[in-house]
Amino acid sequence: MTDFKNKLNTSASSRPGRRLNLKVINMALFSLLIVFGLGYIVCINDLTVKGFALERLKNQANALASDNQEIESKMMAMQSYNNLINKVKDLNMVAVGEVDYLTVNNTMVAKK
């Protein structure tokens, strides 16, 4: 009977230690779960903020592109041939006729 009691005592004494180890493991897993959960929330928050910033920048780029296109069309209209001819007429400029070019002689002017 004493052998039976010794086995009971040894098996009973090993169980609380085992439960303590399971409690420690469970607490460690729970702590890891909380840490990774908070990390996940922080990462998702960061991605969301960056997504909103990216959307705002895309809208700004589209607005600038449309403004640039509008300015280029105005510039082309101002530089058009008909518009330039009308400006020349308003300035009372004279049209160019025949152009005479000067010719240069190949003779030397000074010698060393």
PyMOL CGO cylinders between C-alpha atoms (Angstrom):
from pymol import cmd
from pymol.cgo import CYLINDER

trace = [
    CYLINDER, 0.00, 0.00, 0.00, 2.85, 2.32, 0.63, 0.3, 1, 1, 1, 1, 1, 1,
    CYLINDER, 2.85, 2.32, 0.63, 4.03, 1.82, -2.93, 0.3, 1, 1, 1, 1, 1, 1,
    CYLINDER, 4.03, 1.82, -2.93, 0.61, 2.85, -4.17, 0.3, 1, 1, 1, 1, 1, 1,
    CYLINDER, 0.61, 2.85, -4.17, 0.69, 5.99, -1.99, 0.3, 1, 1, 1, 1, 1, 1,
    CYLINDER, 0.69, 5.99, -1.99, 4.18, 6.86, -3.22, 0.3, 1, 1, 1, 1, 1, 1,
    CYLINDER, 4.18, 6.86, -3.22, 3.05, 6.55, -6.82, 0.3, 1, 1, 1, 1, 1, 1,
    CYLINDER, 3.05, 6.55, -6.82, 0.02, 8.67, -6.05, 0.3, 1, 1, 1, 1, 1, 1,
    CYLINDER, 0.02, 8.67, -6.05, 2.14, 11.32, -4.36, 0.3, 1, 1, 1, 1, 1, 1,
    CYLINDER, 2.14, 11.32, -4.36, 4.69, 11.40, -7.15, 0.3, 1, 1, 1, 1, 1, 1,
    CYLINDER, 4.69, 11.40, -7.15, 2.02, 11.60, -9.84, 0.3, 1, 1, 1, 1, 1, 1,
    CYLINDER, 2.02, 11.60, -9.84, 0.09, 14.23, -7.88, 0.3, 1, 1, 1, 1, 1, 1,
    CYLINDER, 0.09, 14.23, -7.88, 3.20, 16.27, -7.22, 0.3, 1, 1, 1, 1, 1, 1,
    CYLINDER, 3.20, 16.27, -7.22, 4.21, 16.22, -10.91, 0.3, 1, 1, 1, 1, 1, 1,
    CYLINDER, 4.21, 16.22, -10.91, 0.81, 17.50, -12.06, 0.3, 1, 1, 1, 1, 1, 1,
    CYLINDER, 0.81, 17.50, -12.06, 0.88, 20.95, -10.43, 0.3, 1, 1, 1, 1, 1, 1,
    CYLINDER, 0.88, 20.95, -10.43, 4.31, 21.54, -11.93, 0.3, 1, 1, 1, 1, 1, 1,
    CYLINDER, 4.31, 21.54, -11.93, 2.96, 20.48, -15.29, 0.3, 1, 1, 1, 1, 1, 1,
    CYLINDER, 2.96, 20.48, -15.29, -0.05, 22.76, -14.95, 0.3, 1, 1, 1, 1, 1, 1,
    CYLINDER, -0.05, 22.76, -14.95, 2.27, 25.59, -14.04, 0.3, 1, 1, 1, 1, 1, 1,
    CYLINDER, 2.27, 25.59, -14.04, 4.24, 24.97, -17.20, 0.3, 1, 1, 1, 1, 1, 1,
    CYLINDER, 4.24, 24.97, -17.20, 1.06, 24.94, -19.28, 0.3, 1, 1, 1, 1, 1, 1,
    CYLINDER, 1.06, 24.94, -19.28, -0.02, 28.16, -17.61, 0.3, 1, 1, 1, 1, 1, 1,
    CYLINDER, -0.02, 28.16, -17.61, 3.30, 29.77, -18.47, 0.3, 1, 1, 1, 1, 1, 1,
    CYLINDER, 3.30, 29.77, -18.47, 3.08, 28.53, -22.05, 0.3, 1, 1, 1, 1, 1, 1,
    CYLINDER, 3.08, 28.53, -22.05, -0.52, 29.72, -22.37, 0.3, 1, 1, 1, 1, 1, 1,
    CYLINDER, -0.52, 29.72, -22.37, 0.38, 33.13, -20.96, 0.3, 1, 1, 1, 1, 1, 1,
    CYLINDER, 0.38, 33.13, -20.96, 3.33, 33.39, -23.35, 0.3, 1, 1, 1, 1, 1, 1,
    CYLINDER, 3.33, 33.39, -23.35, 1.13, 32.46, -26.32, 0.3, 1, 1, 1, 1, 1, 1,
    CYLINDER, 1.13, 32.46, -26.32, -1.53, 34.91, -25.20, 0.3, 1, 1, 1, 1, 1, 1,
    CYLINDER, -1.53, 34.91, -25.20, 1.10, 37.65, -24.84, 0.3, 1, 1, 1, 1, 1, 1,
    CYLINDER, 1.10, 37.65, -24.84, 2.45, 36.89, -28.31, 0.3, 1, 1, 1, 1, 1, 1,
    CYLINDER, 2.45, 36.89, -28.31, -1.06, 36.97, -29.69, 0.3, 1, 1, 1, 1, 1, 1,
    CYLINDER, -1.06, 36.97, -29.69, -1.65, 40.41, -28.18, 0.3, 1, 1, 1, 1, 1, 1,
    CYLINDER, -1.65, 40.41, -28.18, 1.72, 41.76, -29.42, 0.3, 1, 1, 1, 1, 1, 1,
    CYLINDER, 1.72, 41.76, -29.42, 1.16, 40.47, -32.95, 0.3, 1, 1, 1, 1, 1, 1,
    CYLINDER, 1.16, 40.47, -32.95, -2.42, 41.75, -32.91, 0.3, 1, 1, 1, 1, 1, 1,
    CYLINDER, -2.42, 41.75, -32.91, -1.27, 45.23, -31.94, 0.3, 1, 1, 1, 1, 1, 1,
    CYLINDER, -1.27, 45.23, -31.94, 1.45, 45.09, -34.59, 0.3, 1, 1, 1, 1, 1, 1,
    CYLINDER, 1.45, 45.09, -34.59, -1.14, 44.11, -37.18, 0.3, 1, 1, 1, 1, 1, 1,
    CYLINDER, -1.14, 44.11, -37.18, -3.38, 47.01, -36.20, 0.3, 1, 1, 1, 1, 1, 1,
    CYLINDER, -3.38, 47.01, -36.20, -0.46, 49.45, -36.39, 0.3, 1, 1, 1, 1, 1, 1,
    CYLINDER, -0.46, 49.45, -36.39, 0.54, 48.18, -39.85, 0.3, 1, 1, 1, 1, 1, 1,
    CYLINDER, 0.54, 48.18, -39.85, -3.02, 48.36, -41.18, 0.3, 1, 1, 1, 1, 1, 1,
    CYLINDER, -3.02, 48.36, -41.18, -3.38, 51.88, -39.80, 0.3, 1, 1, 1, 1, 1, 1,
    CYLINDER, -3.38, 51.88, -39.80, -0.13, 52.92, -41.49, 0.3, 1, 1, 1, 1, 1, 1,
    CYLINDER, -0.13, 52.92, -41.49, -1.21, 51.43, -44.83, 0.3, 1, 1, 1, 1, 1, 1,
    CYLINDER, -1.21, 51.43, -44.83, -4.57, 53.17, -44.60, 0.3, 1, 1, 1, 1, 1, 1,
    CYLINDER, -4.57, 53.17, -44.60, -2.97, 56.56, -43.94, 0.3, 1, 1, 1, 1, 1, 1,
    CYLINDER, -2.97, 56.56, -43.94, -0.54, 56.06, -46.82, 0.3, 1, 1, 1, 1, 1, 1,
    CYLINDER, -0.54, 56.06, -46.82, -3.43, 55.04, -49.08, 0.3, 1, 1, 1, 1, 1, 1,
    CYLINDER, -3.43, 55.04, -49.08, -5.30, 58.27, -48.33, 0.3, 1, 1, 1, 1, 1, 1,
    CYLINDER, -5.30, 58.27, -48.33, -2.13, 60.31, -48.93, 0.3, 1, 1, 1, 1, 1, 1,
    CYLINDER, -2.13, 60.31, -48.93, -1.54, 58.50, -52.23, 0.3, 1, 1, 1, 1, 1, 1,
    CYLINDER, -1.54, 58.50, -52.23, -5.12, 59.15, -53.34, 0.3, 1, 1, 1, 1, 1, 1,
    CYLINDER, -5.12, 59.15, -53.34, -4.76, 62.86, -52.51, 0.3, 1, 1, 1, 1, 1, 1,
    CYLINDER, -4.76, 62.86, -52.51, -1.49, 63.07, -54.46, 0.3, 1, 1, 1, 1, 1, 1,
    CYLINDER, -1.49, 63.07, -54.46, -3.04, 61.29, -57.47, 0.3, 1, 1, 1, 1, 1, 1,
    CYLINDER, -3.04, 61.29, -57.47, -5.91, 63.79, -57.50, 0.3, 1, 1, 1, 1, 1, 1,
    CYLINDER, -5.91, 63.79, -57.50, -3.43, 66.65, -57.30, 0.3, 1, 1, 1, 1, 1, 1,
    CYLINDER, -3.43, 66.65, -57.30, -1.36, 65.19, -60.17, 0.3, 1, 1, 1, 1, 1, 1,
    CYLINDER, -1.36, 65.19, -60.17, -4.49, 64.83, -62.32, 0.3, 1, 1, 1, 1, 1, 1,
    CYLINDER, -4.49, 64.83, -62.32, -5.49, 68.44, -61.60, 0.3, 1, 1, 1, 1, 1, 1,
    CYLINDER, -5.49, 68.44, -61.60, -2.00, 69.68, -62.50, 0.3, 1, 1, 1, 1, 1, 1,
    CYLINDER, -2.00, 69.68, -62.50, -1.98, 67.62, -65.70, 0.3, 1, 1, 1, 1, 1, 1,
    CYLINDER, -1.98, 67.62, -65.70, -5.30, 69.11, -66.82, 0.3, 1, 1, 1, 1, 1, 1,
    CYLINDER, -5.30, 69.11, -66.82, -4.06, 72.64, -65.98, 0.3, 1, 1, 1, 1, 1, 1,
    CYLINDER, -4.06, 72.64, -65.98, -0.87, 71.96, -67.96, 0.3, 1, 1, 1, 1, 1, 1,
    CYLINDER, -0.87, 71.96, -67.96, -2.86, 70.76, -70.96, 0.3, 1, 1, 1, 1, 1, 1,
    CYLINDER, -2.86, 70.76, -70.96, -5.07, 73.85, -70.83, 0.3, 1, 1, 1, 1, 1, 1,
    CYLINDER, -5.07, 73.85, -70.83, -2.05, 76.17, -70.67, 0.3, 1, 1, 1, 1, 1, 1,
    CYLINDER, -2.05, 76.17, -70.67, -0.38, 74.35, -73.59, 0.3, 1, 1, 1, 1, 1, 1,
    CYLINDER, -0.38, 74.35, -73.59, -3.52, 74.73, -75.73, 0.3, 1, 1, 1, 1, 1, 1,
    CYLINDER, -3.52, 74.73, -75.73, -3.62, 78.47, -74.93, 0.3, 1, 1, 1, 1, 1, 1,
    CYLINDER, -3.62, 78.47, -74.93, 0.07, 78.74, -75.82, 0.3, 1, 1, 1, 1, 1, 1,
    CYLINDER, 0.07, 78.74, -75.82, -0.47, 76.98, -79.15, 0.3, 1, 1, 1, 1, 1, 1,
    CYLINDER, -0.47, 76.98, -79.15, -3.39, 79.28, -79.92, 0.3, 1, 1, 1, 1, 1, 1,
    CYLINDER, -3.39, 79.28, -79.92, -1.23, 82.32, -79.23, 0.3, 1, 1, 1, 1, 1, 1,
    CYLINDER, -1.23, 82.32, -79.23, 1.58, 81.01, -81.40, 0.3, 1, 1, 1, 1, 1, 1,
    CYLINDER, 1.58, 81.01, -81.40, -0.63, 80.07, -84.34, 0.3, 1, 1, 1, 1, 1, 1,
    CYLINDER, -0.63, 80.07, -84.34, 0.26, 81.46, -87.74, 0.3, 1, 1, 1, 1, 1, 1,
    CYLINDER, 0.26, 81.46, -87.74, -2.95, 83.45, -88.19, 0.3, 1, 1, 1, 1, 1, 1,
    CYLINDER, -2.95, 83.45, -88.19, -2.61, 85.04, -84.79, 0.3, 1, 1, 1, 1, 1, 1,
    CYLINDER, -2.61, 85.04, -84.79, 0.99, 86.06, -85.54, 0.3, 1, 1, 1, 1, 1, 1,
    CYLINDER, 0.99, 86.06, -85.54, 0.00, 87.56, -88.90, 0.3, 1, 1, 1, 1, 1, 1,
    CYLINDER, 0.00, 87.56, -88.90, -2.71, 89.64, -87.24, 0.3, 1, 1, 1, 1, 1, 1,
    CYLINDER, -2.71, 89.64, -87.24, -0.20, 90.90, -84.64, 0.3, 1, 1, 1, 1, 1, 1,
    CYLINDER, -0.20, 90.90, -84.64, 2.25, 91.84, -87.40, 0.3, 1, 1, 1, 1, 1, 1,
    CYLINDER, 2.25, 91.84, -87.40, -0.46, 93.81, -89.20, 0.3, 1, 1, 1, 1, 1, 1,
    CYLINDER, -0.46, 93.81, -89.20, -1.32, 95.63, -85.99, 0.3, 1, 1, 1, 1, 1, 1,
    CYLINDER, -1.32, 95.63, -85.99, 2.35, 96.65, -85.56, 0.3, 1, 1, 1, 1, 1, 1,
    CYLINDER, 2.35, 96.65, -85.56, 2.46, 98.17, -89.12, 0.3, 1, 1, 1, 1, 1, 1,
    CYLINDER, 2.46, 98.17, -89.12, 5.56, 96.18, -90.04, 0.3, 1, 1, 1, 1, 1, 1,
    CYLINDER, 5.56, 96.18, -90.04, 6.84, 95.98, -93.59, 0.3, 1, 1, 1, 1, 1, 1,
    CYLINDER, 6.84, 95.98, -93.59, 7.09, 92.62, -95.33, 0.3, 1, 1, 1, 1, 1, 1,
    CYLINDER, 7.09, 92.62, -95.33, 10.58, 91.47, -96.30, 0.3, 1, 1, 1, 1, 1, 1,
    CYLINDER, 10.58, 91.47, -96.30, 11.39, 91.58, -99.97, 0.3, 1, 1, 1, 1, 1, 1,
    CYLINDER, 11.39, 91.58, -99.97, 14.66, 90.46, -101.52, 0.3, 1, 1, 1, 1, 1, 1,
    CYLINDER, 14.66, 90.46, -101.52, 17.64, 89.99, -99.21, 0.3, 1, 1, 1, 1, 1, 1,
    CYLINDER, 17.64, 89.99, -99.21, 21.15, 91.00, -100.30, 0.3, 1, 1, 1, 1, 1, 1,
    CYLINDER, 21.15, 91.00, -100.30, 24.06, 89.22, -98.64, 0.3, 1, 1, 1, 1, 1, 1,
    CYLINDER, 24.06, 89.22, -98.64, 27.58, 90.58, -98.29, 0.3, 1, 1, 1, 1, 1, 1,
    CYLINDER, 27.58, 90.58, -98.29, 30.42, 88.63, -99.80, 0.3, 1, 1, 1, 1, 1, 1,
    CYLINDER, 30.42, 88.63, -99.80, 33.81, 88.38, -98.13, 0.3, 1, 1, 1, 1, 1, 1,
    CYLINDER, 33.81, 88.38, -98.13, 37.07, 88.51, -100.08, 0.3, 1, 1, 1, 1, 1, 1,
    CYLINDER, 37.07, 88.51, -100.08, 39.59, 85.81, -99.25, 0.3, 1, 1, 1, 1, 1, 1,
    CYLINDER, 39.59, 85.81, -99.25, 42.53, 88.22, -99.32, 0.3, 1, 1, 1, 1, 1, 1,
    CYLINDER, 42.53, 88.22, -99.32, 44.54, 88.82, -96.19, 0.3, 1, 1, 1, 1, 1, 1,
    CYLINDER, 44.54, 88.82, -96.19, 44.46, 92.14, -94.49, 0.3, 1, 1, 1, 1, 1, 1,
    CYLINDER, 44.46, 92.14, -94.49, 47.59, 91.82, -92.37, 0.3, 1, 1, 1, 1, 1, 1,
    CYLINDER, 47.59, 91.82, -92.37, 50.65, 89.60, -92.54, 0.3, 1, 1, 1, 1, 1, 1,
    CYLINDER, 50.65, 89.60, -92.54, 53.03, 88.53, -89.82, 0.3, 1, 1, 1, 1, 1, 1,
]
cmd.load_cgo(trace, "trace")
